[in-house]
Amino acid sequence: TILSVYLPFRAFSSSWASTVRLHKMEEAIDLVDRRLANQQTIYDLIVTDYHMPVCDGMDASKAIRACISQQENSKMYKWPFICLLTTDEEARKLVEKAKAQGIDEVLAKPVFKSTAQRMLIRANLLIRP
């Protein structure tokens, strides 16, 4: 399952995975919290924009990872693959900082379907076509 936060485009839409689209990171953090409280699986992939109102994508990623690690049984959960989207110029500058904060991939916008597919293959969420 894919959690898409604050993304107006459909590069990560898929026929093989259900996608939950939210417009505010606070909703995403609350949703992850509720799924953990109900012992449901968390998302395989969380895609978020770096530029969001209130909370940027890196802070949001940190908050989601904190939600998971605070659970008593956090070891039983597979960590979601987190992808941060930003402008091409920022992407090059943010890679190391993002990786240090637990973000698995930084992609430059616009993201085309082929770019999204390559990232999903690297994340072991899609088998090579």
C-alpha positions in Angstrom: 0.0 0.0 0.0 1.3 3.5 -0.9 0.7 6.6 1.2 1.0 9.7 -0.9 1.1 13.0 1.0 0.6 16.4 -0.6 1.2 15.2 -4.2 -1.0 16.4 -6.9 0.3 14.1 -9.7 -0.3 10.4 -10.3 3.2 9.0 -11.0 2.8 6.7 -8.1 -0.6 5.5 -9.0 -0.6 1.8 -9.6 -2.9 -1.1 -10.6 -0.9 -3.4 -8.3 -1.1 -1.4 -5.1 -3.8 0.6 -3.4 -2.9 4.3 -2.8 -4.1 6.5 0.0 -3.8 10.2 -0.9 -3.7 12.8 1.9 -3.2 16.6 1.7 -1.8 17.3 5.1 1.1 15.5 6.9 -0.7 15.7 10.2 -3.4 13.4 8.6 -0.6 11.0 7.5 1.0 10.9 11.0 -2.5 10.3 12.6 -3.3 7.6 10.1 0.0 5.8 10.7 -0.6 6.1 14.5 -4.1 4.6 14.2 -2.9 1.7 12.0 -0.2 0.9 14.6 -2.7 1.1 17.4 -5.0 -1.3 15.6 -2.0 -3.6 14.8 -2.6 -3.1 11.1 0.3 -3.2 8.6 1.8 0.1 7.9 2.5 1.3 4.4 5.1 -0.2 2.1 5.9 3.2 0.6 5.4 6.8 1.8 5.9 9.5 -0.8 5.9 13.0 0.4 6.8 16.4 -1.0 9.7 18.4 0.7 7.7 21.6 0.5 4.5 21.3 2.5 2.6 23.7 4.7 3.3 23.4 8.4 5.7 20.4 8.3 8.3 19.7 5.6 8.9 16.2 4.2 12.0 15.5 6.3 10.2 16.5 9.5 7.2 14.4 8.5 9.4 11.4 7.8 11.1 11.8 11.2 7.6 12.0 12.9 6.4 8.8 11.1 9.5 6.9 12.0 9.1 8.0 15.6 5.4 6.8 15.7 6.6 3.3 14.6 9.6 3.1 17.0 7.5 4.1 20.0 5.4 1.0 19.6 6.1 -1.8 22.0 6.2 -4.3 19.2 7.9 -2.0 16.7 10.4 -4.8 15.7 7.5 -6.7 14.1 6.8 -3.9 11.6 8.5 -3.6 8.3 9.8 0.0 8.0 8.2 1.8 5.1 10.3 3.0 2.2 10.2 6.8 2.3 10.6 8.9 -0.8 11.0 12.7 -0.7 10.2 14.8 -3.7 11.7 18.2 -4.4 13.1 20.4 -7.1 16.0 19.2 -9.2 18.4 21.8 -7.7 17.4 21.0 -4.1 17.5 17.2 -4.7 21.3 17.2 -5.2 21.7 19.3 -2.0 19.3 17.3 0.1 20.4 13.7 -0.6 22.9 13.3 2.3 20.8 15.1 4.8 17.7 13.1 3.8 19.5 9.8 4.1 20.8 10.8 7.6 17.2 11.4 8.6 15.9 8.0 7.4 14.6 9.0 3.9 15.4 6.2 1.4 15.1 8.1 -1.8 15.1 11.7 -3.0 13.6 12.3 -6.4 13.5 15.5 -8.4 10.2 16.8 -9.8 8.6 16.3 -12.2 8.6 12.5 -11.5 7.7 10.5 -14.6 6.2 7.0 -14.4 9.5 5.4 -15.6 11.4 7.2 -12.7 8.8 6.1 -10.2 9.1 2.5 -11.5 12.9 2.5 -11.2 12.6 3.7 -7.6 10.0 1.0 -6.8 12.3 -1.6 -8.2 15.2 -0.3 -6.0 12.8 -0.5 -3.0 11.9 -4.1 -3.8 8.3 -3.1 -4.2 8.1 -3.9 -7.9 9.6 -6.6 -10.0 11.4 -5.6 -13.2 9.0 -5.6 -16.1 
